[in-house]
Amino acid sequence: MIQFTAIERFDAGTNEEYHAGPGVSNSKMSRFLDDPALYDGLYNTGLIEPSGDTPDRLLGTALHEMTLEGGLQTSTVLDPEVTGVSRDEYLKIASKFRIATRIPDHVLNEQGYCRGKPYTDWAKLHKGNVLMKSEEFDQLEQKVRSSVVVPEGQVVTSNETYDQLRDMEDALRAHDSANRLLFGEGESEVPLIGEHAGTGILTRCKLDRYSETAMGGFVADLKTVRSASPKGFANAVADFGYARQRVLYGSMVNALLGREVPFHFVCVEKKKPYRVEVYELEPAWIDQAVEEIEKAFRGLRRCESSGIWKHEHYGDVLSLPMPNYLNYKKEWEAS
């Protein structure tokens, strides 16, 4: 496992403050391994804007809040018949509606246009107002009535999505191991910070669930997934670097306690019937992740020291290996 020193729990503040705070996290490490220049632009110079949250990421955040924090924290649930708007947007349409006046049909000409003496005489009486035909006035009125101000920093969650989240939580509670890990004895959202022993790089993590008892304890991480099957989650572990997360988080907890504790991934599918599975990673995952993390720490220290945020092999001609799965491609071809 990875060695850390000076590990401690700390006050991470809000979720936004935690992500903006000092230290390398698992997600930042993944960005560095993908491309040091991207890491530099996102976290050092600020020249690259971070991508916005995807629907899948928002769903995962909402499920974490519902199951681990006692309810939605950053979402506002809206009925289908209403529209979420910012405070400035609402003030804009409400101000317009306050000075809007419906044009009566009897002052329009035979073609329904705002022309002729009846209209001009009527319009003089309402100077300074926004004059609207009935259809336009009704649309504005409906827009004002159906608009709801969404608090700053909140995202809109529909009733349909809220019901989906409730069903996912129910599925987690119905699974014996998932229920024990997520809703039994333990704490949620536990932040740790410390230094990597080899490089001195400040590192942080936030544990979804953490339990420390005289009998052992555990760490659990909640994942919303497309497939909770062994094959499906194995693909997710490979694609999203979950093995590195397991090693990084587990190593920091080991350093904090002075002993190892089990680490579990609790997976729930995003679609009905919301299959739930709990996994531990086999040693082969761990061994590879340790190599990747140590490589990342060495690379981070090299880039910080040199000020050059490039891969070590930047500028070289690279040899591209063939993925192992292609070795078996011919076995599936019709002869």
C-alpha positions in Angstrom: 0.0 0.0 0.0 1.0 3.7 -0.2 2.7 5.3 2.8 1.4 8.5 4.3 2.5 10.7 7.3 0.7 13.3 9.4 -2.7 11.9 8.5 -5.6 13.6 10.3 -9.3 14.4 10.0 -10.0 18.0 9.1 -12.8 20.4 8.7 -13.4 20.4 4.9 -16.3 22.9 4.9 -18.9 22.6 2.2 -18.5 20.2 -0.7 -17.4 23.1 -2.9 -14.8 24.3 -0.3 -13.5 20.7 -0.1 -12.9 20.4 -3.8 -11.4 23.9 -4.0 -9.1 23.2 -1.0 -5.4 22.3 -1.0 -4.1 18.8 -1.6 -4.2 16.2 -4.4 -7.4 14.1 -4.5 -8.0 10.9 -6.4 -9.9 12.8 -9.2 -7.0 15.3 -9.5 -4.5 12.4 -9.7 -6.5 10.8 -12.4 -6.4 14.0 -14.4 -2.6 14.2 -14.0 -2.2 10.6 -15.2 -4.3 11.4 -18.2 -2.5 14.6 -19.1 -0.2 16.7 -16.9 -0.9 19.8 -19.1 -4.6 19.4 -18.4 -3.9 19.2 -14.7 -1.8 22.3 -14.9 -4.5 24.2 -16.7 -7.3 23.1 -14.4 -5.6 23.4 -11.0 -2.5 25.6 -11.3 -3.0 28.3 -13.9 -6.8 28.2 -14.1 -6.6 28.7 -17.9 -8.8 25.7 -18.6 -12.5 25.8 -17.5 -13.7 22.6 -15.8 -16.4 20.8 -17.6 -19.9 21.1 -16.2 -21.6 18.3 -14.3 -23.2 15.5 -16.4 -26.6 14.1 -15.6 -25.0 10.9 -14.4 -22.7 12.9 -12.0 -25.7 15.0 -10.7 -27.6 11.8 -10.1 -24.7 10.3 -8.1 -24.4 13.5 -6.1 -28.1 13.5 -5.3 -28.0 9.9 -4.2 -25.0 10.5 -1.9 -26.9 13.4 -0.3 -30.1 11.4 0.1 -28.5 8.3 1.5 -25.4 9.7 3.4 -26.5 13.2 4.4 -30.1 12.7 5.3 -31.7 14.4 2.3 -31.0 16.5 -0.8 -28.7 19.4 -0.1 -27.9 20.9 -3.5 -31.1 20.0 -5.4 -34.5 21.6 -5.5 -37.3 19.3 -6.4 -39.8 20.8 -8.9 -43.2 19.5 -10.1 -43.5 19.0 -13.9 -45.9 22.0 -14.3 -43.4 24.5 -12.9 -40.1 25.9 -14.3 -37.0 26.6 -12.2 -35.4 30.0 -12.9 -32.7 32.1 -11.2 -33.7 35.0 -9.0 -32.5 37.5 -11.7 -34.6 35.7 -14.4 -37.7 35.8 -12.2 -37.3 39.5 -11.3 -37.0 40.2 -15.0 -40.2 38.5 -16.1 -42.1 39.6 -13.0 -41.1 43.3 -13.5 -42.2 43.1 -17.1 -45.6 41.6 -16.1 -46.2 44.3 -13.5 -46.2 46.9 -16.3 -47.9 44.7 -18.9 -51.4 45.7 -20.1 -53.7 43.5 -22.1 -54.9 45.2 -25.4 -58.6 44.8 -25.6 -59.9 43.3 -28.8 -62.3 46.2 -29.5 -59.5 48.6 -30.1 -57.8 46.5 -32.8 -58.7 47.0 -36.5 -60.6 44.4 -38.5 -57.4 42.5 -39.4 -56.5 42.4 -35.7 -53.6 44.9 -35.9 -52.8 47.7 -33.5 -53.7 50.4 -35.9 -56.4 53.1 -36.2 -57.8 55.8 -34.1 -59.5 53.5 -31.5 -56.1 51.9 -30.7 -54.0 55.1 -30.7 -56.6 56.8 -28.4 -56.5 53.8 -26.0 -52.7 53.5 -26.1 -52.3 57.1 -25.0 -54.1 56.3 -21.8 -51.6 53.5 -21.0 -48.4 55.3 -21.9 -45.3 53.8 -20.2 -46.9 50.3 -20.0 -45.9 47.2 -22.1 -48.9 46.7 -24.3 -49.6 43.1 -25.3 -52.2 41.3 -27.3 -54.2 38.7 -25.3 -52.2 35.7 -26.5 -48.8 37.3 -25.6 -50.2 38.6 -22.3 -51.5 35.2 -21.3 -48.1 33.6 -22.1 -46.3 36.0 -19.9 -48.8 35.6 -17.1 -48.5 31.8 -17.3 -44.7 32.1 -17.3 -44.8 34.2 -14.1 -47.2 31.8 -12.4 -45.2 28.7 -13.3 -41.8 30.0 -12.5 -40.1 29.1 -9.2 -36.9 30.7 -8.0 -34.1 28.1 -7.6 -31.7 29.1 -4.8 -28.2 30.0 -6.0 -25.9 26.9 -6.1 -28.9 24.5 -6.4 -29.7 22.3 -9.3 -33.2 21.3 -10.4 -34.4 17.8 -9.7 -37.7 16.7 -11.2 -40.3 14.7 -9.3 -39.5 11.8 -11.6 -35.8 11.9 -10.7 -36.7 12.2 -7.0 -38.8 9.1 -7.2 -35.9 7.3 -8.9 -33.6 8.3 -6.1 -36.1 7.1 -3.5 -36.3 3.7 -5.3 -32.5 3.5 -5.5 -32.3 4.2 -1.7 -34.9 1.5 -1.0 -32.9 -1.0 -3.1 -29.8 -0.2 -1.0 -31.7 -0.6 2.2 -33.1 -4.0 1.0 -29.6 -5.4 0.4 -28.2 -6.8 3.7 -24.6 -5.8 3.2 -25.3 -2.4 1.6 -27.8 -1.6 4.4 -25.2 -2.4 7.1 -22.4 -0.4 5.4 -24.5 2.7 4.5 -27.1 2.9 7.2 -25.6 1.1 10.1 -23.0 2.1 12.6 -20.5 4.6 11.1 -20.0 8.2 9.9 -20.6 9.8 6.5 -18.5 12.2 4.5 -15.3 11.9 6.6 -12.4 14.0 5.2 -8.8 13.1 5.7 -5.6 14.9 4.8 -1.9 14.0 5.0 1.4 13.9 3.2 2.7 11.2 0.8 5.8 9.8 2.5 7.9 9.6 -0.6 7.3 13.0 -2.0 5.8 15.1 0.8 2.8 16.0 -1.5 -0.3 17.0 0.4 -3.1 14.6 -0.3 -6.7 14.5 0.7 -9.8 12.3 0.5 -13.4 12.2 1.7 -14.7 8.8 2.8 -18.4 8.2 1.9 -18.8 5.9 4.9 -16.3 5.2 7.7 -16.6 3.1 10.9 -13.9 2.7 13.5 -14.5 0.2 16.2 -12.5 -1.9 18.6 -13.6 -5.0 16.5 -12.3 -3.6 13.2 -14.3 -1.0 11.3 -14.6 -0.5 7.5 -14.6 2.0 4.7 -17.4 2.0 2.1 -17.8 4.0 -1.1 -21.2 4.4 -2.9 -21.3 4.1 -6.7 -24.2 4.7 -9.1 -23.5 2.5 -12.1 -24.9 1.4 -15.4 -24.3 -2.3 -14.5 -23.7 -3.7 -11.1 -22.8 -7.1 -12.5 -19.3 -8.3 -11.9 -18.4 -7.7 -15.5 -20.1 -4.3 -15.6 -18.5 -3.0 -12.4 -15.1 -4.4 -13.4 -15.3 -2.3 -16.6 -16.2 0.7 -14.4 -13.3 0.1 -12.1 -10.9 0.0 -15.1 -12.5 3.0 -16.9 -12.8 5.4 -13.9 -9.8 4.5 -11.8 -11.7 3.1 -8.9 -8.8 0.8 -7.9 -6.6 3.9 -7.4 -9.4 5.4 -5.2 -9.5 2.2 -3.2 -5.8 2.2 -2.6 -5.5 5.9 -1.9 -8.4 6.0 0.5 -7.5 2.7 2.1 -3.8 3.7 2.6 -4.8 7.0 4.3 -7.2 5.2 6.7 -4.5 2.6 7.4 -2.1 5.4 8.2 -4.6 7.1 10.5 -5.5 3.9 12.4 -2.1 2.1 12.2 -3.9 -1.0 10.8 -5.9 -2.2 7.8 -9.6 -2.1 7.6 -11.9 -3.6 4.9 -12.8 -1.4 1.9 -16.1 -2.0 0.1 -17.7 -0.6 -3.0 -21.5 -0.4 -2.8 -23.0 -0.3 -6.3 -26.5 0.5 -7.3 -27.8 0.6 -10.9 -29.4 3.7 -12.2 -32.3 1.9 -13.9 -35.0 -0.5 -12.7 -34.8 -2.9 -11.0 -31.9 -1.0 -9.4 -29.7 -4.0 -8.8 -27.3 -3.7 -5.8 -24.0 -5.4 -5.3 -21.1 -5.0 -2.8 -17.6 -5.7 -4.0 -14.1 -5.9 -2.6 -11.2 -5.7 -5.1 -8.9 -8.7 -5.6 -5.1 -8.2 -5.1 -4.3 -7.8 -8.8 -6.3 -4.6 -8.9 -4.5 -3.3 -5.8 -1.0 -4.1 -7.1 -1.6 -2.3 -10.3 -3.2 0.7 -8.6 -0.2 1.1 -6.2 2.1 1.3 -9.2 -0.1 3.9 -10.9 -0.3 6.0 -7.7 3.4 6.0 -7.0 4.0 6.9 -10.6 1.6 9.8 -10.3 3.3 11.1 -7.1 6.7 10.9 -8.7 5.3 12.7 -11.8 3.7 15.4 -9.8 6.9 16.1 -7.9 8.9 16.2 -11.1 6.5 18.7 -12.8 6.2 20.9 -9.7 10.0 21.0 -9.5 10.6 21.7 -13.2 7.6 23.8 -13.9 7.1 21.7 -17.1 3.8 20.0 -17.1 4.3 17.2 -19.6 4.6 13.5 -19.6 8.1 12.1 -19.2 7.9 10.7 -22.7 6.6 14.0 -24.3 8.3 14.5 -27.6 9.2 10.9 -28.1 7.8 8.5 -30.7 5.7 6.0 -28.8 5.1 2.3 -29.5 1.4 1.5 -29.3 0.7 -2.0 -27.8 -2.3 -4.0 -29.0 -5.0 -4.4 -26.3 -5.3 -8.0 -25.0 -8.9 -8.4 -26.0 -8.0 -8.1 -29.7 -5.9 -11.3 -29.4 -9.2 -13.1 -29.0 -11.1 -11.3 -31.8 -10.7 -14.1 -34.3 -12.2 -16.6 -32.0 -15.5 -14.9 -32.4 -15.4 -14.5 -36.1 -17.5 -16.9 -38.3 -15.3 -19.3 -40.2 
